[in-house]
Amino acid sequence: MIRLVAIDIDGTLLDSRWQLPDRNRDAICAAVDAGVEVALVTGRMSGFAQPVIDLLPCPVTAIVSNGAVVKAPDGVTAMRHAVPRDVAMSILSAAAEWPDRAALIFDRPGDGQMVIERIDRSDPLRRAYAERNRALVREVEPLESALTEDPVVVMFNGPISVMRELVDRLRALPTAGAFSVNLTEYESRDVLFVDVLAAGCTKGATLAEWARRRGYARDEVMALGDNLNDLEMLGAVGVPIVMGNAVPALLARGWPVTATNDEAGVAVAIRRYVLGG
């Protein structure tokens, strides 16, 4: 019997147009009505996940920032794993040549949840991003001066080759044992997101910890995902389900595969494994 369903957002819950299929919404609420806890488990920070949560007319838990923070259905922080400020400083120093690729994520409401050094307003996409998220994003230069408290994530994004170089550099730091690196890759867009979190913090580790706190056995937890940062989450549960549109590294694991995100694969899996048909 499944008692907890963990669902990634981008590429899993949402379709390729970043819309929530009605079938997914209805299946999630049917599961909640049946007494099953549903958790959205995402690389998005809390403020960026909230608009998706608001589309669901039923209470859900949110495990955000790749496991750094757990929000109860009422929005209160139930768990948090932060990166010590001195460690965050060493991470930013290692990436000093890419200041426009870095951001700090904090567990705080509203303005300043994400802090960046500056927005390249000559880039239409980055300018539009800043305008859309004005209520959450703050510019502080130099970025290191924003480290007035422990962040939950030190985040980078950029071309895959550049970010791979950064990852190698981070893993060679003397402080490497004090943090973990999570990757989310979009090969077709040549974008790699690098989330640097507290040591041992992943979607999978936090989901397992949350399940233990809630009294769920491993076999009572199902997870659905599509990307590299979902690998440990899928490996941490008794019923791992891979999206039909998942990256090859997940599809090759031999786990059950549901329909794609454009075919409401989340609903298909919930109906089959949770609701019995």
C-alpha positions as CSV (number, residue, x, y, z in Angstrom):
1,M,0.0,0.0,0.0
2,I,1.4,3.4,-1.0
3,R,1.1,6.1,1.7
4,L,3.4,8.8,0.3
5,V,3.8,9.8,-3.4
6,A,6.8,12.1,-4.2
7,I,6.5,13.9,-7.5
8,D,9.1,16.0,-9.3
9,I,7.7,19.2,-11.0
10,D,9.5,20.1,-14.2
11,G,9.5,17.4,-16.8
12,T,7.3,15.3,-14.6
13,L,4.2,16.9,-13.1
14,L,4.2,19.7,-15.7
15,D,4.0,19.1,-19.4
16,S,6.5,20.4,-22.0
17,R,4.7,23.7,-22.0
18,W,5.0,24.0,-18.2
19,Q,1.3,23.5,-17.8
20,L,-0.4,21.2,-15.2
21,P,-2.5,18.6,-17.0
22,D,-6.0,18.3,-15.6
23,R,-5.5,14.5,-15.3
24,N,-2.5,15.0,-13.1
25,R,-4.3,17.5,-10.9
26,D,-7.3,15.2,-10.5
27,A,-5.3,12.1,-9.8
28,I,-3.2,13.8,-7.1
29,C,-6.4,15.1,-5.4
30,A,-7.9,11.6,-5.6
31,A,-4.9,10.2,-3.9
32,V,-5.0,12.9,-1.2
33,D,-8.7,12.2,-0.7
34,A,-7.8,8.5,-0.3
35,G,-5.5,9.4,2.6
36,V,-2.2,9.4,0.7
37,E,0.3,12.1,1.4
38,V,1.6,13.8,-1.8
39,A,4.9,15.7,-1.8
40,L,6.2,17.8,-4.7
41,V,9.9,17.3,-4.7
42,T,11.7,19.8,-6.8
43,G,14.9,21.7,-7.6
44,R,12.8,24.9,-7.6
45,M,13.1,27.1,-4.5
46,S,10.0,27.6,-2.5
47,G,8.9,30.8,-4.2
48,F,9.1,29.3,-7.6
49,A,7.3,26.1,-6.6
50,Q,4.4,28.0,-5.0
51,P,2.6,28.9,-8.2
52,V,2.5,25.2,-9.1
53,I,1.3,24.2,-5.6
54,D,-1.4,26.9,-5.9
55,L,-2.8,25.0,-8.9
56,L,-3.6,22.0,-6.7
57,P,-6.9,22.3,-4.8
58,C,-5.7,19.8,-2.2
59,P,-3.0,20.0,0.5
60,V,0.5,18.9,-0.5
61,T,3.9,18.8,1.2
62,A,6.7,20.6,-0.7
63,I,10.4,19.4,-0.7
64,V,12.1,22.3,-2.4
65,S,15.6,23.3,-3.5
66,N,16.6,19.7,-4.2
67,G,15.9,18.6,-0.6
68,A,17.3,21.6,1.2
69,V,13.9,22.7,2.7
70,V,10.6,20.9,3.5
71,K,7.5,23.0,3.7
72,A,4.3,21.6,5.3
73,P,1.0,22.1,3.5
74,D,0.5,25.3,5.6
75,G,3.8,26.7,4.2
76,V,5.7,26.4,7.5
77,T,9.3,25.1,7.3
78,A,9.3,21.6,8.7
79,M,12.9,20.8,7.9
80,R,15.9,22.7,6.6
81,H,19.5,21.8,5.6
82,A,21.7,24.9,5.2
83,V,25.2,25.5,3.8
84,P,27.5,27.1,6.4
85,R,28.4,30.6,5.4
86,D,32.1,30.0,5.3
87,V,31.6,27.0,3.0
88,A,29.3,29.1,0.8
89,M,32.1,31.8,0.6
90,S,34.6,29.2,-0.6
91,I,32.2,28.0,-3.2
92,L,31.6,31.5,-4.6
93,S,35.4,32.1,-4.6
94,A,36.0,29.1,-6.7
95,A,33.5,30.4,-9.3
96,A,34.7,34.0,-9.2
97,E,35.1,34.3,-12.9
98,W,31.4,33.5,-13.5
99,P,29.6,36.0,-11.2
100,D,26.6,36.2,-13.6
101,R,26.1,32.5,-13.3
102,A,25.8,32.4,-9.5
103,A,22.9,32.8,-7.1
104,L,22.3,32.3,-3.4
105,I,19.0,30.8,-2.2
106,F,17.7,31.5,1.3
107,D,14.8,30.1,3.3
108,R,13.0,33.4,3.7
109,P,9.7,34.8,2.5
110,G,9.4,37.2,-0.4
111,D,12.2,39.6,-1.5
112,G,15.6,38.2,-1.2
113,Q,14.7,34.5,-1.4
114,M,17.1,34.5,-4.3
115,V,20.1,36.8,-4.4
116,I,22.2,37.4,-7.5
117,E,25.0,39.8,-8.2
118,R,23.5,41.4,-11.3
119,I,21.1,40.7,-14.1
120,D,22.3,41.0,-17.6
121,R,19.5,43.2,-18.9
122,S,21.0,43.1,-22.4
123,D,19.8,39.5,-22.6
124,P,16.1,39.5,-23.3
125,L,15.6,36.2,-21.5
126,R,17.4,37.2,-18.4
127,R,15.6,40.6,-18.3
128,A,12.2,38.9,-18.7
129,Y,13.2,36.4,-15.9
130,A,14.0,39.3,-13.6
131,E,10.8,41.1,-14.3
132,R,8.7,38.0,-13.7
133,N,10.3,37.3,-10.4
134,R,10.9,40.8,-9.1
135,A,9.1,40.0,-5.8
136,L,11.6,37.2,-5.0
137,V,15.0,38.2,-6.6
138,R,17.4,40.8,-5.1
139,E,20.6,42.1,-6.7
140,V,23.6,42.5,-4.3
141,E,27.1,43.3,-5.5
142,P,29.4,41.7,-4.6
143,L,27.4,38.5,-4.0
144,E,29.5,37.5,-1.1
145,S,28.2,40.4,0.9
146,A,24.7,38.8,0.9
147,L,26.0,36.0,3.1
148,T,24.5,37.5,6.3
149,E,23.0,34.1,7.1
150,D,23.5,30.5,6.0
151,P,22.0,29.9,2.5
152,V,20.2,26.7,1.7
153,V,21.7,26.5,-1.8
154,V,24.5,28.1,-3.8
155,M,23.3,27.8,-7.3
156,F,24.9,28.1,-10.8
157,N,23.6,27.6,-14.3
158,G,25.1,27.9,-17.8
159,P,26.4,26.0,-20.8
160,I,27.0,22.4,-20.0
161,S,30.7,22.4,-20.8
162,V,31.3,25.5,-18.6
163,M,29.3,24.1,-15.7
164,R,31.1,20.7,-15.9
165,E,34.4,22.6,-15.5
166,L,32.9,24.4,-12.5
167,V,31.8,21.1,-10.9
168,D,35.3,19.6,-11.3
169,R,36.7,22.7,-9.6
170,L,34.2,22.5,-6.7
171,R,34.9,18.9,-6.1
172,A,38.6,19.6,-5.8
173,L,38.1,22.3,-3.0
174,P,39.4,21.6,0.5
175,T,35.9,22.2,1.7
176,A,34.3,19.6,-0.7
177,G,33.4,17.3,2.2
178,A,31.2,20.0,3.6
179,F,28.8,20.2,0.7
180,S,27.1,18.1,-2.0
181,V,26.6,18.8,-5.7
182,N,23.3,18.2,-7.5
183,L,23.0,18.4,-11.3
184,T,20.0,19.0,-13.5
185,E,20.8,18.8,-17.2
186,Y,18.8,20.0,-20.3
187,E,20.9,18.8,-23.2
188,S,18.6,20.1,-25.9
189,R,19.0,23.6,-24.4
190,D,22.7,23.2,-23.5
191,V,21.9,24.2,-19.9
192,L,23.3,22.6,-16.7
193,F,22.0,23.7,-13.3
194,V,24.4,23.1,-10.5
195,D,22.9,23.2,-7.0
196,V,25.5,23.1,-4.1
197,L,23.8,22.0,-0.9
198,A,24.7,20.9,2.6
199,A,26.7,17.7,2.8
200,G,24.6,14.7,2.1
201,C,21.6,16.7,1.1
202,T,19.7,15.4,-1.9
203,K,16.1,14.9,-2.9
204,G,16.5,11.3,-2.0
205,A,18.1,11.8,1.4
206,T,15.5,14.4,2.5
207,L,12.6,12.3,1.2
208,A,13.9,9.3,3.1
209,E,14.3,11.4,6.2
210,W,10.8,12.9,5.8
211,A,9.3,9.4,5.3
212,R,10.9,8.2,8.5
213,R,9.5,11.1,10.4
214,R,6.1,10.4,9.1
215,G,6.3,6.7,9.9
216,Y,6.3,5.4,6.3
217,A,8.2,2.3,5.4
218,R,10.3,2.3,2.2
219,D,7.8,0.1,0.4
220,E,5.0,2.5,1.2
221,V,6.7,5.4,-0.8
222,M,6.5,5.9,-4.5
223,A,8.4,8.5,-6.5
224,L,8.3,9.9,-10.0
225,G,11.1,11.8,-11.8
226,D,12.7,12.5,-15.1
227,N,16.2,14.0,-14.6
228,L,19.6,13.4,-13.0
229,N,18.7,15.1,-9.8
230,D,15.9,12.6,-9.3
231,L,18.2,9.6,-9.4
232,E,18.8,9.3,-5.6
233,M,15.1,10.1,-4.9
234,L,14.0,7.2,-7.1
235,G,16.6,4.9,-5.5
236,A,15.4,5.8,-2.0
237,V,11.9,4.5,-2.4
238,G,10.2,1.2,-2.8
239,V,8.3,2.1,-5.9
240,P,10.4,4.2,-8.3
241,I,8.6,5.3,-11.5
242,V,10.5,6.9,-14.4
243,M,8.8,9.3,-16.8
244,G,8.6,8.2,-20.5
245,N,10.4,11.5,-21.3
246,A,13.2,10.9,-18.8
247,V,16.9,11.3,-19.6
248,P,18.7,8.2,-20.8
249,A,20.5,7.7,-17.5
250,L,17.2,7.1,-15.8
251,L,15.5,5.0,-18.5
252,A,18.5,2.7,-18.4
253,R,18.0,1.8,-14.8
254,G,15.4,-0.8,-15.5
255,W,12.8,0.8,-13.2
256,P,9.1,0.9,-14.3
257,V,8.4,3.6,-16.9
258,T,5.1,5.5,-17.1
259,A,3.8,7.7,-19.9
260,T,5.5,11.0,-20.8
261,N,4.8,14.3,-19.1
262,D,2.8,15.3,-22.2
263,E,0.7,12.2,-21.7
264,A,-0.1,12.8,-18.0
265,G,2.3,10.1,-16.9
266,V,1.9,11.2,-13.3
267,A,-1.8,10.4,-13.4
268,V,-1.2,7.1,-15.2
269,A,1.2,6.0,-12.4
270,I,-1.1,7.2,-9.6
271,R,-4.1,5.4,-11.0
272,R,-2.1,2.2,-11.5
273,Y,0.0,2.0,-8.4
274,V,-1.9,4.0,-5.8
275,L,-5.6,4.0,-6.7
276,G,-5.7,0.4,-8.1
277,G,-6.6,1.0,-11.7
